[in-house]
Each structure stands twice: as C-alpha cells, then as structure tokens.
C-alpha cells in the first residue's frame, strides 16, 4: 500500500490473477527502493519491480520451487555494481539479481556451522566496508565481503559467521540493520 500523509490517500496494490501487471502475491515481506527509482517488492511468490516513474509492476521468479513458495525476504542494491541486487529468500538462500536482464543466479554458501539451516535467509544489510550482512534462520548471522561474491563461480566464498557462541542471543535472526555508526542491530523471533 502507498500512503500519502499530506492528503491521507491510501493506494492499494494486490495480486490479481487476471492482471499480469499486478503483484505476484498479496503477501509482502520486504520493500526496497534502488538508485534507479525502482521499488522492489519481495513477496510470497517472487519479487516484483515497480518503476516509480510510471511503468506497471513486473514479476520476477528467482527459482523454481515445486511448492510455489519463492518467498523473498530482503533486497538490497550492490554498492560495487549498481546493476545488481542481492536477494534473500526463505528456502532458496541468497540470489544475485541482474537488473538489466532480470535474470538471477543462486549463490551457494557452504556453512561450517549450519545448525539446521534450511537456506532461510530472513534479511540483508550493508556496512560501510562493503560487507553484506545476512540474517538467517538457524545459522545466525553471516558477513561476506561483496567483492568476494562478485565474479565467483565454483570457488568457496569466504565469510564470517556469528552464532550464540560468538555472542548472539539466538541463531534464528529475523531482521538485521547496520546503523550509521557501524553497529549491527538484530531482531529475533520472540526474543527482542
């Protein structure tokens, strides 16, 4: 929904099966505006792009899930290459989305300490050192240098993983935010 506080107008957007320019799902999990004036809407069934300069929604499917979940939990634009967005999903892990072609590729992370990790990444943030921070369900928090993600093929991706034994309150982290002073905020399910 789009709310204009000055006019108190509320404009609503929904998934309508008969409208190809509507949202892929009415269950919205994340919102992100990129540097090209696109609003990225992470939904229960993929990701949607709305050109805020007037074009309708376009739907992008990241992966083929037999249960049709394709749940997008977070989106953030690359600071190194603005033609790329990083997308976190529930069950599909991390994706690199090419903004020119709307094509995506999965990023495979082999975690040493998985703790029942099911590729459920619940959020994404950047710090001022060009590190990507990923909150997960079961694997705590992962920090990856973005330059290590770009251009990698089959090589292992170096990362830092933070778990309960690293000082976290829990390994199931629901949300993440990097503040202007570099401090990293975490939100947990039922733990503050």
C-alpha positions as CSV (number, residue, x, y, z in Angstrom):
1,X,0.0,0.0,0.0
2,X,1.1,3.5,-0.7
3,X,0.1,6.2,1.8
4,X,0.4,9.9,1.2
5,X,0.4,11.6,4.6
6,X,-0.3,15.1,3.2
7,X,-3.6,14.0,1.5
8,X,-4.3,11.0,3.7
9,X,-4.8,9.0,0.5
10,X,-4.1,5.3,0.5
11,X,-3.5,3.5,-2.7
12,X,-3.6,-0.3,-2.6
13,X,-1.8,-2.9,-4.7
14,X,-2.8,-6.6,-4.9
15,X,-2.2,-9.8,-6.7
16,X,-4.9,-10.2,-9.3
17,X,-4.8,-13.4,-11.3
18,X,-6.4,-11.7,-14.4
19,X,-3.9,-8.8,-14.3
20,X,-0.4,-9.6,-15.5
21,X,0.8,-6.2,-14.2
22,X,-0.3,-6.8,-10.7
23,X,1.8,-8.2,-7.8
24,X,2.9,-11.8,-7.8
25,X,1.4,-12.2,-4.3
26,X,-0.5,-10.1,-1.9
27,X,1.8,-11.3,0.9
28,X,4.6,-8.7,1.1
29,X,7.7,-9.5,3.1
30,X,10.1,-6.7,2.1
31,X,10.4,-3.3,0.3
32,X,13.4,-1.6,-1.2
33,X,13.9,1.4,-3.4
34,X,17.0,1.3,-5.6
35,X,19.1,4.1,-7.1
36,X,17.2,3.9,-10.4
37,X,13.8,4.8,-8.8
38,X,12.5,1.2,-8.8
39,X,10.6,-0.2,-5.9
40,X,11.4,-3.8,-5.3
41,X,8.6,-5.7,-3.6
42,X,9.6,-9.0,-2.0
43,X,6.6,-11.2,-1.9
44,X,5.5,-14.7,-1.0
45,X,5.7,-15.7,-4.7
46,X,8.8,-14.0,-6.1
47,X,10.0,-10.4,-6.5
48,X,8.2,-7.5,-8.2
49,X,9.7,-4.4,-9.6
50,X,7.7,-1.2,-9.9
51,X,9.2,1.7,-11.9
52,X,8.2,4.7,-9.7
53,X,8.3,6.9,-12.8
54,X,5.2,5.2,-14.2
55,X,5.6,1.7,-15.5
56,X,3.5,-1.1,-14.1
57,X,4.7,-4.0,-11.9
58,X,6.9,-6.6,-13.5
59,X,7.2,-10.1,-11.8
60,X,10.5,-11.9,-11.5
61,X,10.8,-15.5,-10.4
62,X,14.1,-16.4,-8.7
63,X,13.9,-20.1,-8.7
64,X,11.5,-22.9,-9.5
65,X,10.0,-24.2,-6.2
66,X,7.7,-27.2,-6.5
67,X,5.6,-25.8,-3.7
68,X,5.4,-22.3,-5.3
69,X,6.9,-20.6,-2.3
70,X,9.7,-18.5,-3.9
71,X,9.5,-16.2,-0.8
72,X,11.6,-13.1,-1.0
73,X,12.6,-11.8,2.4
74,X,15.0,-9.0,1.6
75,X,16.5,-7.0,-1.3
76,X,19.5,-4.6,-1.4
77,X,21.3,-3.0,-4.3
78,X,25.1,-3.7,-4.7
79,X,27.4,-0.8,-3.7
80,X,30.1,-2.1,-6.1
81,X,27.9,-2.7,-9.1
82,X,24.5,-0.8,-9.1
83,X,23.2,-3.1,-11.9
84,X,23.0,-5.9,-9.3
85,X,20.7,-6.5,-6.3
86,X,21.2,-9.2,-3.6
87,X,18.0,-11.0,-2.7
88,X,17.4,-13.2,0.3
89,X,14.7,-15.9,0.3
90,X,13.0,-18.4,2.6
91,X,14.3,-21.8,1.4
92,X,16.3,-20.6,-1.6
93,X,19.1,-18.8,0.2
94,X,20.9,-15.9,-1.5
95,X,20.5,-14.7,-5.1
96,X,22.3,-12.3,-7.3
97,X,19.7,-10.4,-9.5
98,X,20.9,-8.7,-12.7
99,X,18.8,-5.5,-13.1
100,X,19.5,-5.2,-16.8
101,X,18.2,-8.7,-17.7
102,X,16.0,-9.5,-14.7
103,X,17.9,-12.8,-14.5
104,X,19.1,-14.3,-11.3
105,X,21.6,-16.9,-10.1
106,X,21.8,-18.6,-6.7
107,X,24.8,-18.1,-4.5
108,X,25.9,-21.3,-2.9
109,X,27.2,-20.9,0.6
110,X,28.8,-23.9,2.4
111,X,28.5,-23.1,6.1
112,X,30.7,-24.9,8.6
113,X,28.2,-24.4,11.4
114,X,24.7,-24.9,9.8
115,X,22.6,-25.7,12.9
116,X,19.6,-27.0,11.0
117,X,20.0,-24.2,8.4
118,X,17.4,-24.7,5.5
119,X,18.5,-21.8,3.3
120,X,16.1,-19.5,5.0
121,X,17.7,-16.1,4.9
122,X,15.5,-13.5,6.6
123,X,17.2,-10.3,5.7
124,X,20.2,-8.4,4.2
125,X,22.1,-5.2,5.0
126,X,25.3,-3.4,4.1
127,X,28.0,-1.8,6.3
128,X,30.4,1.0,5.2
129,X,33.2,-1.6,4.5
130,X,31.1,-3.1,1.6
131,X,30.2,-6.2,3.6
132,X,26.9,-7.9,3.1
133,X,25.3,-9.0,6.4
134,X,22.7,-11.8,6.1
135,X,20.3,-12.8,8.9
136,X,19.3,-16.5,8.8
137,X,17.0,-18.9,10.5
138,X,19.3,-21.4,12.2
139,X,22.8,-20.2,11.1
140,X,22.9,-16.9,13.0
141,X,24.4,-14.0,11.0
142,X,26.7,-14.2,8.1
143,X,29.1,-11.4,6.9
144,X,30.5,-11.6,3.4
145,X,32.7,-9.1,1.6
146,X,30.7,-8.2,-1.5
147,X,33.8,-8.3,-3.8
148,X,34.2,-12.0,-2.8
149,X,30.6,-12.7,-4.1
150,X,31.1,-10.9,-7.4
151,X,32.6,-13.0,-10.2
152,X,32.9,-16.2,-8.2
153,X,32.0,-19.5,-9.9
154,X,32.6,-22.7,-8.1
155,X,35.2,-21.5,-5.6
156,X,34.2,-21.4,-1.9
157,X,33.2,-18.0,-0.7
158,X,34.9,-16.8,2.4
159,X,32.6,-15.5,5.2
160,X,32.4,-14.8,8.9
161,X,29.6,-16.5,10.8
162,X,28.2,-15.3,14.1
163,X,26.3,-17.7,16.4
164,X,25.3,-18.0,20.0
165,X,28.9,-18.9,20.8
166,X,30.0,-15.7,19.1
167,X,27.7,-13.6,21.3
168,X,24.3,-13.7,19.6
169,X,21.2,-14.3,21.8
170,X,19.9,-16.9,19.3
171,X,20.8,-18.5,16.0
172,X,17.4,-17.6,14.5
173,X,17.7,-14.0,13.5
174,X,14.6,-12.4,11.9
175,X,15.9,-9.0,10.9
176,X,19.1,-7.0,10.5
177,X,20.1,-3.4,10.2
178,X,23.5,-1.7,10.1
179,X,23.3,1.7,11.7
180,X,25.3,4.8,10.6
181,X,27.9,4.3,13.3
182,X,28.6,0.8,12.1
183,X,26.8,-1.0,14.9
184,X,24.7,-4.0,13.7
185,X,21.2,-4.4,15.0
186,X,19.5,-7.8,15.2
187,X,15.8,-8.7,15.7
188,X,14.9,-12.2,17.0
189,X,11.7,-14.1,16.9
190,X,10.1,-13.7,20.4
191,X,13.5,-12.6,21.9
192,X,13.6,-8.9,21.2
